[in-house]
Every structure is written in structure tokens, then in C-alpha cells.
Amino acid sequence: MLTTDEFNGEDILVDYTQDVEAIALKQMVINKLYASLSLLPEDEQRLIQEHFYLNISEVKLSEIYGVNQSTISRRIDRIVNKLKKLMKI
């Protein structure tokens, strides 16, 4: 049997402080992302939503838009970089 000489209550308590901080930080980043997305032109918002939220591949998007996959890839990269600047990352 364990005695109080071997451990104290703090040894078995879980510290949730870091979890709360991580959750709060994540929520702040998400809020900033949504605010930044709203500043983009509608066509750029749509492309980001289709690719990242609806998980439509670049190949499928290239078929939908009638352009090369490399064109879709460059557009997405350009938009992501624009979002990073807006979010000041």
C-alpha cells in the first residue's frame, strides 16, 4: 500500500491548465482564420472551402474548373499565402 510518505496528492492530479491554454489558442486561431477568409474574394473563399473543408482533391477541382491541376495548386498556394499575411502568421 502506498503511504503519504511515498507521494502526495499533487502527484496523482492531472494538470489541465495546458489543455485549456491550447484549446483557447486554437480557438483564437480559428476565429482569426474565419475573419481572414471573409476578406477574400468569393471565388477564393469557394476554392479554399472546396479543397480544405469539403476535401475535394486538386485533380477533381481541376476537372470542375476546366484547368490544369498545377493551376489549381498554384491558386491554392497563393490564397494560403494571402491568408497567412492577413492572419500575420
Biopython code that builds the backbone (N, CA, C, O; Angstrom):
import numpy as np
from Bio.PDB.StructureBuilder import StructureBuilder

atoms = [
    (1, "MET", "N", (0.846, -1.179, 0.000)),
    (1, "MET", "CA", (0.000, 0.000, 0.000)),
    (1, "MET", "C", (0.893, 1.244, 0.000)),
    (1, "MET", "O", (1.933, 1.283, 0.657)),
    (2, "LEU", "N", (0.465, 2.243, -0.743)),
    (2, "LEU", "CA", (1.206, 3.499, -0.791)),
    (2, "LEU", "C", (0.876, 4.338, 0.433)),
    (2, "LEU", "O", (-0.256, 4.353, 0.918)),
    (3, "THR", "N", (1.863, 5.014, 0.901)),
    (3, "THR", "CA", (1.648, 5.900, 2.041)),
    (3, "THR", "C", (1.910, 7.328, 1.606)),
    (3, "THR", "O", (2.464, 7.562, 0.532)),
    (4, "THR", "N", (1.525, 8.258, 2.411)),
    (4, "THR", "CA", (1.762, 9.664, 2.091)),
    (4, "THR", "C", (3.236, 10.010, 2.130)),
    (4, "THR", "O", (3.639, 11.075, 1.663)),
    (5, "ASP", "N", (4.036, 9.129, 2.679)),
    (5, "ASP", "CA", (5.483, 9.353, 2.644)),
    (5, "ASP", "C", (6.028, 9.136, 1.232)),
    (5, "ASP", "O", (7.061, 9.698, 0.867)),
    (6, "GLU", "N", (5.336, 8.326, 0.449)),
    (6, "GLU", "CA", (5.799, 7.982, -0.895)),
    (6, "GLU", "C", (5.324, 8.972, -1.958)),
    (6, "GLU", "O", (5.999, 9.152, -2.972)),
    (7, "PHE", "N", (4.205, 9.600, -1.749)),
    (7, "PHE", "CA", (3.675, 10.564, -2.708)),
    (7, "PHE", "C", (2.685, 11.479, -2.007)),
    (7, "PHE", "O", (2.216, 11.204, -0.903)),
    (8, "ASN", "N", (2.383, 12.585, -2.695)),
    (8, "ASN", "CA", (1.338, 13.458, -2.158)),
    (8, "ASN", "C", (0.231, 13.589, -3.207)),
    (8, "ASN", "O", (0.375, 13.091, -4.324)),
    (9, "GLY", "N", (-0.821, 14.224, -2.870)),
    (9, "GLY", "CA", (-1.970, 14.348, -3.767)),
    (9, "GLY", "C", (-1.649, 14.983, -5.101)),
    (9, "GLY", "O", (-2.263, 14.646, -6.114)),
    (10, "GLU", "N", (-0.697, 15.896, -5.115)),
    (10, "GLU", "CA", (-0.330, 16.571, -6.356)),
    (10, "GLU", "C", (0.252, 15.600, -7.377)),
    (10, "GLU", "O", (0.158, 15.835, -8.582)),
    (11, "ASP", "N", (0.843, 14.525, -6.907)),
    (11, "ASP", "CA", (1.450, 13.548, -7.806)),
    (11, "ASP", "C", (0.409, 12.832, -8.667)),
    (11, "ASP", "O", (0.724, 12.380, -9.767)),
    (12, "ILE", "N", (-0.801, 12.729, -8.186)),
    (12, "ILE", "CA", (-1.812, 11.991, -8.934)),
    (12, "ILE", "C", (-2.834, 12.893, -9.623)),
    (12, "ILE", "O", (-3.668, 12.410, -10.389)),
    (13, "LEU", "N", (-2.778, 14.181, -9.363)),
    (13, "LEU", "CA", (-3.697, 15.110, -10.009)),
    (13, "LEU", "C", (-3.214, 15.436, -11.416)),
    (13, "LEU", "O", (-2.016, 15.575, -11.660)),
    (14, "VAL", "N", (-4.156, 15.554, -12.327)),
    (14, "VAL", "CA", (-3.832, 15.900, -13.706)),
    (14, "VAL", "C", (-3.899, 17.411, -13.853)),
    (14, "VAL", "O", (-4.841, 18.048, -13.381)),
    (15, "ASP", "N", (-2.899, 17.979, -14.507)),
    (15, "ASP", "CA", (-2.869, 19.427, -14.741)),
    (15, "ASP", "C", (-3.547, 19.727, -16.074)),
    (15, "ASP", "O", (-2.992, 19.440, -17.134)),
    (16, "TYR", "N", (-4.744, 20.303, -16.022)),
    (16, "TYR", "CA", (-5.498, 20.623, -17.229)),
    (16, "TYR", "C", (-5.206, 22.032, -17.732)),
    (16, "TYR", "O", (-5.752, 22.441, -18.758)),
    (17, "THR", "N", (-4.370, 22.770, -17.043)),
    (17, "THR", "CA", (-4.079, 24.148, -17.414)),
    (17, "THR", "C", (-3.567, 24.244, -18.838)),
    (17, "THR", "O", (-4.023, 25.091, -19.606)),
    (18, "GLN", "N", (-2.628, 23.390, -19.197)),
    (18, "GLN", "CA", (-2.065, 23.437, -20.543)),
    (18, "GLN", "C", (-3.122, 23.100, -21.580)),
    (18, "GLN", "O", (-3.148, 23.705, -22.652)),
    (19, "ASP", "N", (-3.996, 22.143, -21.281)),
    (19, "ASP", "CA", (-5.059, 21.797, -22.212)),
    (19, "ASP", "C", (-5.977, 22.983, -22.458)),
    (19, "ASP", "O", (-6.354, 23.249, -23.600)),
    (20, "VAL", "N", (-6.335, 23.689, -21.413)),
    (20, "VAL", "CA", (-7.206, 24.854, -21.535)),
    (20, "VAL", "C", (-6.522, 25.935, -22.363)),
    (20, "VAL", "O", (-7.154, 26.556, -23.217)),
    (21, "GLU", "N", (-5.243, 26.162, -22.118)),
    (21, "GLU", "CA", (-4.495, 27.161, -22.883)),
    (21, "GLU", "C", (-4.422, 26.769, -24.351)),
    (21, "GLU", "O", (-4.604, 27.613, -25.229)),
    (22, "ALA", "N", (-4.159, 25.508, -24.623)),
    (22, "ALA", "CA", (-4.062, 25.034, -26.006)),
    (22, "ALA", "C", (-5.401, 25.170, -26.717)),
    (22, "ALA", "O", (-5.452, 25.566, -27.882)),
    (23, "ILE", "N", (-6.471, 24.847, -26.028)),
    (23, "ILE", "CA", (-7.809, 24.969, -26.611)),
    (23, "ILE", "C", (-8.131, 26.431, -26.895)),
    (23, "ILE", "O", (-8.664, 26.754, -27.957)),
    (24, "ALA", "N", (-7.816, 27.307, -25.964)),
    (24, "ALA", "CA", (-8.081, 28.737, -26.151)),
    (24, "ALA", "C", (-7.276, 29.291, -27.317)),
    (24, "ALA", "O", (-7.798, 30.063, -28.121)),
    (25, "LEU", "N", (-6.015, 28.904, -27.413)),
    (25, "LEU", "CA", (-5.166, 29.363, -28.512)),
    (25, "LEU", "C", (-5.691, 28.859, -29.848)),
    (25, "LEU", "O", (-5.750, 29.608, -30.823)),
    (26, "LYS", "N", (-6.068, 27.598, -29.886)),
    (26, "LYS", "CA", (-6.619, 27.018, -31.116)),
    (26, "LYS", "C", (-7.878, 27.766, -31.543)),
    (26, "LYS", "O", (-8.058, 28.047, -32.728)),
    (27, "GLN", "N", (-8.742, 28.089, -30.600)),
    (27, "GLN", "CA", (-9.976, 28.805, -30.914)),
    (27, "GLN", "C", (-9.681, 30.207, -31.432)),
    (27, "GLN", "O", (-10.368, 30.693, -32.330)),
    (28, "MET", "N", (-8.670, 30.856, -30.876)),
    (28, "MET", "CA", (-8.288, 32.188, -31.351)),
    (28, "MET", "C", (-7.794, 32.124, -32.796)),
    (28, "MET", "O", (-8.125, 32.991, -33.606)),
    (29, "VAL", "N", (-7.008, 31.104, -33.116)),
    (29, "VAL", "CA", (-6.501, 30.942, -34.480)),
    (29, "VAL", "C", (-7.654, 30.663, -35.440)),
    (29, "VAL", "O", (-7.689, 31.208, -36.543)),
    (30, "ILE", "N", (-8.589, 29.825, -35.030)),
    (30, "ILE", "CA", (-9.752, 29.524, -35.867)),
    (30, "ILE", "C", (-10.565, 30.787, -36.118)),
    (30, "ILE", "O", (-10.981, 31.036, -37.250)),
    (31, "ASN", "N", (-10.796, 31.581, -35.088)),
    (31, "ASN", "CA", (-11.542, 32.834, -35.250)),
    (31, "ASN", "C", (-10.832, 33.778, -36.207)),
    (31, "ASN", "O", (-11.466, 34.423, -37.042)),
    (32, "LYS", "N", (-9.513, 33.856, -36.080)),
    (32, "LYS", "CA", (-8.721, 34.715, -36.957)),
    (32, "LYS", "C", (-8.775, 34.210, -38.401)),
    (32, "LYS", "O", (-8.833, 35.003, -39.341)),
    (33, "LEU", "N", (-8.755, 32.886, -38.566)),
    (33, "LEU", "CA", (-8.848, 32.297, -39.902)),
    (33, "LEU", "C", (-10.183, 32.636, -40.551)),
    (33, "LEU", "O", (-10.222, 33.056, -41.707)),
    (34, "TYR", "N", (-11.278, 32.459, -39.815)),
    (34, "TYR", "CA", (-12.599, 32.780, -40.364)),
    (34, "TYR", "C", (-12.708, 34.261, -40.723)),
    (34, "TYR", "O", (-13.273, 34.611, -41.760)),
    (35, "ALA", "N", (-12.178, 35.113, -39.882)),
    (35, "ALA", "CA", (-12.209, 36.551, -40.172)),
    (35, "ALA", "C", (-11.400, 36.853, -41.426)),
    (35, "ALA", "O", (-11.824, 37.654, -42.259)),
    (36, "SER", "N", (-10.246, 36.223, -41.565)),
    (36, "SER", "CA", (-9.397, 36.441, -42.739)),
    (36, "SER", "C", (-10.044, 35.880, -43.999)),
    (36, "SER", "O", (-9.980, 36.500, -45.060)),
    (37, "LEU", "N", (-10.664, 34.712, -43.886)),
    (37, "LEU", "CA", (-11.360, 34.125, -45.039)),
    (37, "LEU", "C", (-12.446, 35.056, -45.566)),
    (37, "LEU", "O", (-12.649, 35.164, -46.776)),
    (38, "SER", "N", (-13.132, 35.716, -44.663)),
    (38, "SER", "CA", (-14.227, 36.598, -45.075)),
    (38, "SER", "C", (-13.730, 37.808, -45.861)),
    (38, "SER", "O", (-14.515, 38.467, -46.543)),
    (39, "LEU", "N", (-12.440, 38.103, -45.771)),
    (39, "LEU", "CA", (-11.864, 39.236, -46.501)),
    (39, "LEU", "C", (-11.465, 38.868, -47.931)),
    (39, "LEU", "O", (-11.183, 39.745, -48.747)),
    (40, "LEU", "N", (-11.444, 37.577, -48.228)),
    (40, "LEU", "CA", (-11.065, 37.124, -49.566)),
    (40, "LEU", "C", (-12.218, 37.293, -50.548)),
    (40, "LEU", "O", (-13.382, 37.294, -50.149)),
    (41, "PRO", "N", (-11.896, 37.435, -51.826)),
    (41, "PRO", "CA", (-12.955, 37.436, -52.843)),
    (41, "PRO", "C", (-13.715, 36.099, -52.801)),
    (41, "PRO", "O", (-13.170, 35.081, -52.376)),
    (42, "GLU", "N", (-14.947, 36.120, -53.238)),
    (42, "GLU", "CA", (-15.813, 34.945, -53.152)),
    (42, "GLU", "C", (-15.228, 33.717, -53.857)),
    (42, "GLU", "O", (-15.342, 32.602, -53.348)),
    (43, "ASP", "N", (-14.603, 33.911, -55.025)),
    (43, "ASP", "CA", (-14.050, 32.766, -55.752)),
    (43, "ASP", "C", (-12.899, 32.114, -54.980)),
    (43, "ASP", "O", (-12.740, 30.894, -55.017)),
    (44, "GLU", "N", (-12.105, 32.916, -54.287)),
    (44, "GLU", "CA", (-11.007, 32.373, -53.487)),
    (44, "GLU", "C", (-11.547, 31.655, -52.249)),
    (44, "GLU", "O", (-11.036, 30.602, -51.867)),
    (45, "GLN", "N", (-12.564, 32.219, -51.633)),
    (45, "GLN", "CA", (-13.200, 31.564, -50.484)),
    (45, "GLN", "C", (-13.736, 30.199, -50.894)),
    (45, "GLN", "O", (-13.546, 29.206, -50.192)),
    (46, "ARG", "N", (-14.407, 30.167, -52.042)),
    (46, "ARG", "CA", (-15.014, 28.930, -52.525)),
    (46, "ARG", "C", (-13.951, 27.850, -52.769)),
    (46, "ARG", "O", (-14.137, 26.698, -52.379)),
    (47, "LEU", "N", (-12.843, 28.222, -53.411)),
    (47, "LEU", "CA", (-11.782, 27.258, -53.703)),
    (47, "LEU", "C", (-11.186, 26.688, -52.412)),
    (47, "LEU", "O", (-10.947, 25.484, -52.316)),
    (48, "ILE", "N", (-10.950, 27.542, -51.435)),
    (48, "ILE", "CA", (-10.415, 27.086, -50.146)),
    (48, "ILE", "C", (-11.412, 26.158, -49.452)),
    (48, "ILE", "O", (-11.025, 25.121, -48.915)),
    (49, "GLN", "N", (-12.678, 26.524, -49.461)),
    (49, "GLN", "CA", (-13.705, 25.687, -48.836)),
    (49, "GLN", "C", (-13.807, 24.332, -49.525)),
    (49, "GLN", "O", (-13.903, 23.297, -48.865)),
    (50, "GLU", "N", (-13.785, 24.344, -50.852)),
    (50, "GLU", "CA", (-13.898, 23.086, -51.590)),
    (50, "GLU", "C", (-12.713, 22.166, -51.308)),
    (50, "GLU", "O", (-12.881, 20.960, -51.127)),
    (51, "HIS", "N", (-11.529, 22.741, -51.273)),
    (51, "HIS", "CA", (-10.335, 21.908, -51.094)),
    (51, "HIS", "C", (-10.133, 21.475, -49.643)),
    (51, "HIS", "O", (-9.926, 20.290, -49.380)),
    (52, "PHE", "N", (-10.188, 22.406, -48.705)),
    (52, "PHE", "CA", (-9.850, 22.087, -47.319)),
    (52, "PHE", "C", (-11.035, 21.609, -46.477)),
    (52, "PHE", "O", (-10.861, 20.754, -45.608)),
    (53, "TYR", "N", (-12.228, 22.140, -46.716)),
    (53, "TYR", "CA", (-13.375, 21.759, -45.901)),
    (53, "TYR", "C", (-14.151, 20.598, -46.498)),
    (53, "TYR", "O", (-14.630, 19.725, -45.775)),
    (54, "LEU", "N", (-14.277, 20.591, -47.829)),
    (54, "LEU", "CA", (-15.015, 19.517, -48.494)),
    (54, "LEU", "C", (-14.092, 18.401, -48.975)),
    (54, "LEU", "O", (-14.550, 17.386, -49.500)),
    (55, "ASN", "N", (-12.786, 18.599, -48.789)),
    (55, "ASN", "CA", (-11.774, 17.603, -49.150)),
    (55, "ASN", "C", (-11.823, 17.188, -50.619)),
    (55, "ASN", "O", (-11.619, 16.020, -50.947)),
    (56, "ILE", "N", (-12.091, 18.141, -51.490)),
    (56, "ILE", "CA", (-12.060, 17.869, -52.924)),
    (56, "ILE", "C", (-10.605, 17.997, -53.377)),
    (56, "ILE", "O", (-9.951, 19.008, -53.121)),
    (57, "SER", "N", (-10.118, 16.974, -54.042)),
    (57, "SER", "CA", (-8.714, 16.952, -54.458)),
    (57, "SER", "C", (-8.437, 18.010, -55.523)),
    (57, "SER", "O", (-9.349, 18.491, -56.196)),
    (58, "GLU", "N", (-7.170, 18.357, -55.659)),
    (58, "GLU", "CA", (-6.767, 19.310, -56.697)),
    (58, "GLU", "C", (-7.103, 18.768, -58.080)),
    (58, "GLU", "O", (-7.494, 19.525, -58.968)),
    (59, "VAL", "N", (-6.953, 17.460, -58.264)),
    (59, "VAL", "CA", (-7.270, 16.842, -59.558)),
    (59, "VAL", "C", (-8.754, 17.021, -59.874)),
    (59, "VAL", "O", (-9.110, 17.416, -60.985)),
    (60, "LYS", "N", (-9.617, 16.731, -58.903)),
    (60, "LYS", "CA", (-11.065, 16.881, -59.107)),
    (60, "LYS", "C", (-11.421, 18.352, -59.330)),
    (60, "LYS", "O", (-12.250, 18.665, -60.185)),
    (61, "LEU", "N", (-10.805, 19.247, -58.571)),
    (61, "LEU", "CA", (-11.066, 20.680, -58.754)),
    (61, "LEU", "C", (-10.633, 21.134, -60.141)),
    (61, "LEU", "O", (-11.291, 21.978, -60.750)),
    (62, "SER", "N", (-9.535, 20.582, -60.645)),
    (62, "SER", "CA", (-9.085, 20.956, -61.992)),
    (62, "SER", "C", (-10.104, 20.512, -63.034)),
    (62, "SER", "O", (-10.307, 21.202, -64.032)),
    (63, "GLU", "N", (-10.747, 19.366, -62.811)),
    (63, "GLU", "CA", (-11.806, 18.907, -63.715)),
    (63, "GLU", "C", (-13.024, 19.823, -63.625)),
    (63, "GLU", "O", (-13.614, 20.187, -64.642)),
    (64, "ILE", "N", (-13.390, 20.187, -62.413)),
    (64, "ILE", "CA", (-14.560, 21.055, -62.196)),
    (64, "ILE", "C", (-14.360, 22.410, -62.862)),
    (64, "ILE", "O", (-15.267, 22.920, -63.521)),
    (65, "TYR", "N", (-13.178, 22.994, -62.693)),
    (65, "TYR", "CA", (-12.905, 24.338, -63.207)),
    (65, "TYR", "C", (-12.349, 24.339, -64.625)),
    (65, "TYR", "O", (-12.215, 25.399, -65.236)),
    (66, "GLY", "N", (-12.025, 23.159, -65.156)),
    (66, "GLY", "CA", (-11.530, 23.076, -66.521)),
    (66, "GLY", "C", (-10.142, 23.660, -66.718)),
    (66, "GLY", "O", (-9.844, 24.234, -67.765)),
    (67, "VAL", "N", (-9.295, 23.509, -65.708)),
    (67, "VAL", "CA", (-7.914, 23.997, -65.790)),
    (67, "VAL", "C", (-6.977, 22.870, -65.362)),
    (67, "VAL", "O", (-7.423, 21.849, -64.839)),
    (68, "ASN", "N", (-5.689, 23.060, -65.586)),
    (68, "ASN", "CA", (-4.700, 22.068, -65.161)),
    (68, "ASN", "C", (-4.640, 21.979, -63.641)),
    (68, "ASN", "O", (-4.928, 22.948, -62.938)),
    (69, "GLN", "N", (-4.264, 20.810, -63.148)),
    (69, "GLN", "CA", (-4.093, 20.605, -61.711)),
    (69, "GLN", "C", (-3.043, 21.555, -61.159)),
    (69, "GLN", "O", (-3.175, 22.042, -60.036)),
    (70, "SER", "N", (-2.000, 21.821, -61.940)),
    (70, "SER", "CA", (-0.944, 22.730, -61.475)),
    (70, "SER", "C", (-1.485, 24.145, -61.276)),
    (70, "SER", "O", (-1.026, 24.873, -60.396)),
    (71, "THR", "N", (-2.454, 24.527, -62.090)),
    (71, "THR", "CA", (-3.083, 25.843, -61.941)),
    (71, "THR", "C", (-3.844, 25.913, -60.621)),
    (71, "THR", "O", (-3.754, 26.903, -59.895)),
    (72, "ILE", "N", (-4.589, 24.862, -60.319)),
    (72, "ILE", "CA", (-5.328, 24.801, -59.049)),
    (72, "ILE", "C", (-4.347, 24.842, -57.882)),
    (72, "ILE", "O", (-4.569, 25.554, -56.902)),
    (73, "SER", "N", (-3.274, 24.084, -57.990)),
    (73, "SER", "CA", (-2.264, 24.046, -56.928)),
    (73, "SER", "C", (-1.672, 25.426, -56.682)),
    (73, "SER", "O", (-1.529, 25.846, -55.533)),
    (74, "ARG", "N", (-1.330, 26.128, -57.748)),
    (74, "ARG", "CA", (-0.764, 27.482, -57.602)),
    (74, "ARG", "C", (-1.785, 28.440, -57.003)),
    (74, "ARG", "O", (-1.437, 29.273, -56.167)),
    (75, "ARG", "N", (-3.034, 28.329, -57.421)),
    (75, "ARG", "CA", (-4.084, 29.202, -56.870)),
    (75, "ARG", "C", (-4.236, 28.971, -55.370)),
    (75, "ARG", "O", (-4.307, 29.920, -54.588)),
    (76, "ILE", "N", (-4.285, 27.708, -54.982)),
    (76, "ILE", "CA", (-4.434, 27.386, -53.561)),
    (76, "ILE", "C", (-3.240, 27.911, -52.774)),
    (76, "ILE", "O", (-3.411, 28.511, -51.712)),
    (77, "ASP", "N", (-2.034, 27.689, -53.289)),
    (77, "ASP", "CA", (-0.828, 28.202, -52.612)),
    (77, "ASP", "C", (-0.881, 29.717, -52.463)),
    (77, "ASP", "O", (-0.554, 30.256, -51.406)),
    (78, "ARG", "N", (-1.293, 30.397, -53.523)),
    (78, "ARG", "CA", (-1.371, 31.862, -53.490)),
    (78, "ARG", "C", (-2.391, 32.324, -52.441)),
    (78, "ARG", "O", (-2.137, 33.267, -51.690)),
    (79, "ILE", "N", (-3.530, 31.656, -52.400)),
    (79, "ILE", "CA", (-4.578, 32.029, -51.446)),
    (79, "ILE", "C", (-4.120, 31.751, -50.011)),
    (79, "ILE", "O", (-4.349, 32.564, -49.116)),
    (80, "VAL", "N", (-3.480, 30.613, -49.796)),
    (80, "VAL", "CA", (-2.976, 30.273, -48.456)),
    (80, "VAL", "C", (-1.957, 31.311, -48.000)),
    (80, "VAL", "O", (-1.977, 31.736, -46.845)),
    (81, "ASN", "N", (-1.072, 31.717, -48.896)),
    (81, "ASN", "CA", (-0.096, 32.759, -48.546)),
    (81, "ASN", "C", (-0.784, 34.081, -48.232)),
    (81, "ASN", "O", (-0.364, 34.807, -47.330)),
    (82, "LYS", "N", (-1.831, 34.389, -48.971)),
    (82, "LYS", "CA", (-2.607, 35.604, -48.701)),
    (82, "LYS", "C", (-3.239, 35.520, -47.308)),
    (82, "LYS", "O", (-3.233, 36.495, -46.557)),
    (83, "LEU", "N", (-3.783, 34.351, -46.973)),
    (83, "LEU", "CA", (-4.381, 34.161, -45.649)),
    (83, "LEU", "C", (-3.341, 34.309, -44.543)),
    (83, "LEU", "O", (-3.617, 34.906, -43.502)),
    (84, "LYS", "N", (-2.152, 33.768, -44.767)),
    (84, "LYS", "CA", (-1.084, 33.901, -43.773)),
    (84, "LYS", "C", (-0.753, 35.365, -43.523)),
    (84, "LYS", "O", (-0.539, 35.772, -42.381)),
    (85, "LYS", "N", (-0.711, 36.158, -44.592)),
    (85, "LYS", "CA", (-0.428, 37.589, -44.430)),
    (85, "LYS", "C", (-1.556, 38.279, -43.675)),
    (85, "LYS", "O", (-1.313, 39.103, -42.794)),
    (86, "LEU", "N", (-2.789, 37.937, -44.027)),
    (86, "LEU", "CA", (-3.931, 38.540, -43.338)),
    (86, "LEU", "C", (-3.943, 38.173, -41.852)),
    (86, "LEU", "O", (-4.310, 38.985, -41.002)),
    (87, "MET", "N", (-3.539, 36.946, -41.559)),
    (87, "MET", "CA", (-3.521, 36.477, -40.176)),
    (87, "MET", "C", (-2.243, 36.881, -39.455)),
    (87, "MET", "O", (-2.125, 36.712, -38.241)),
    (88, "LYS", "N", (-1.288, 37.413, -40.206)),
    (88, "LYS", "CA", (0.013, 37.823, -39.666)),
    (88, "LYS", "C", (0.732, 36.656, -39.004)),
    (88, "LYS", "O", (1.220, 36.754, -37.878)),
    (89, "ILE", "N", (0.781, 35.547, -39.738)),
    (89, "ILE", "CA", (1.484, 34.343, -39.256)),
    (89, "ILE", "C", (2.901, 34.368, -39.782)),
    (89, "ILE", "O", (3.679, 33.455, -39.504)),
]
sb = StructureBuilder()
sb.init_structure("model")
sb.init_model(0)
sb.init_chain("A")
sb.init_seg("    ")
for serial, (resi, resn, name, xyz) in enumerate(atoms, 1):
    if name == "N":
        sb.init_residue(resn, " ", resi, " ")
    sb.init_atom(name, np.array(xyz, "f"), 0.0, 1.0, " ", f" {name:<3s}", serial, name[0])
structure = sb.get_structure()
